[in-house]
Amino acid sequence: MRSTGAFGVAQPQSQGNLGHLRMDETYKKVHGFWVYQYHAVDKAGQTVDFVLSRNRDVNAAKSFLRSRMKNACVTAKITLDAYAASHRAVREMQEDGELPRRVRPTWS
């Protein structure tokens, strides 16, 4: 387990290349502060990585994806929810070369 910083919440260790992840965000209260939790869930429904953010925007989604790539191999497929900022973050990161073009974003 590792800490997410200012919030002091334990975070599960990343587990390498898992092939397919579902990326989602949730609004929740942590230590008295309302934050967005961006998280990656594997096929078994287990959270494999997450990041807390005060904002729900393109920059927060990019921050989560950068963190995920830093801590684990990049997955081949990412399933996103309907939130447009997540789709835009993936597209912009692929255009800038930060995220490999082989990563196929899909939506649920």
C-alpha positions in Angstrom: 0.0 0.0 0.0 1.1 3.5 -0.7 -0.3 6.9 0.3 -2.0 9.4 -2.0 -0.4 12.4 -0.3 -2.4 15.1 1.3 -5.4 12.9 2.0 -3.3 10.1 3.6 -5.5 7.4 2.1 -3.9 4.0 1.5 -3.8 3.0 -2.2 -3.4 -0.5 -3.6 -0.2 -1.2 -5.5 -0.6 -1.4 -9.3 -0.5 -4.8 -10.8 1.3 -4.5 -14.2 -0.3 -4.9 -17.5 -3.8 -6.2 -17.0 -4.9 -6.0 -20.6 -8.3 -4.3 -20.0 -9.3 -1.8 -17.4 -12.5 0.2 -16.7 -11.8 3.8 -15.7 -14.4 5.6 -13.6 -14.7 8.6 -11.3 -16.7 8.9 -8.1 -17.5 11.9 -5.9 -16.9 11.1 -2.3 -16.0 12.6 1.1 -12.5 11.8 2.4 -11.3 13.2 5.7 -14.0 15.9 5.6 -13.3 17.0 2.0 -15.3 16.3 -1.1 -13.1 14.9 -3.8 -13.3 13.0 -7.0 -11.8 9.5 -7.0 -10.5 8.4 -10.4 -10.1 4.7 -10.3 -9.2 1.7 -12.5 -11.1 -1.5 -12.1 -10.0 -4.9 -13.5 -12.3 -7.5 -15.0 -12.9 -9.1 -11.6 -14.2 -5.7 -10.3 -11.2 -5.1 -8.1 -9.7 -1.5 -7.8 -6.1 -1.7 -9.0 -5.3 2.0 -8.9 -6.8 5.3 -7.9 -6.1 9.0 -7.6 -8.0 11.7 -5.6 -8.6 15.1 -7.2 -10.4 18.2 -6.1 -11.5 18.7 -9.8 -13.4 16.6 -12.3 -11.9 17.8 -15.6 -9.5 16.9 -18.4 -6.4 17.7 -16.4 -7.6 15.4 -13.5 -8.2 12.6 -16.0 -4.8 13.1 -17.6 -3.2 13.1 -14.1 -4.8 9.7 -13.3 -3.7 8.2 -16.7 -0.2 9.5 -16.2 -0.1 8.0 -12.7 -1.4 4.7 -14.0 1.3 4.6 -16.7 4.0 5.5 -14.2 3.0 2.8 -11.8 2.1 0.0 -14.3 2.4 -1.1 -17.9 -0.1 0.5 -20.2 -3.2 -1.5 -20.8 -4.4 -2.4 -24.4 -8.0 -1.4 -23.8 -9.6 1.2 -21.5 -13.4 1.3 -21.0 -14.5 4.8 -20.1 -17.9 6.0 -18.8 -19.9 8.7 -20.7 -18.0 11.6 -19.1 -16.6 13.6 -22.0 -13.4 14.9 -20.2 -12.1 11.3 -19.9 -12.5 10.7 -23.6 -10.9 14.1 -24.4 -8.0 13.3 -22.0 -7.3 10.0 -23.8 -7.5 11.5 -27.2 -5.2 14.5 -26.4 -2.7 12.2 -24.7 -2.6 10.0 -27.8 -2.2 13.0 -30.1 0.7 14.3 -27.9 2.3 10.9 -27.8 2.0 10.5 -24.1 -0.4 7.5 -24.5 0.4 4.8 -27.1 -2.0 4.7 -30.1 -2.4 1.0 -29.5 -4.5 1.8 -26.4 -8.1 1.4 -27.6 -10.6 3.5 -25.6 -14.2 2.2 -25.5 -17.2 3.4 -23.6 -19.8 1.8 -21.5 
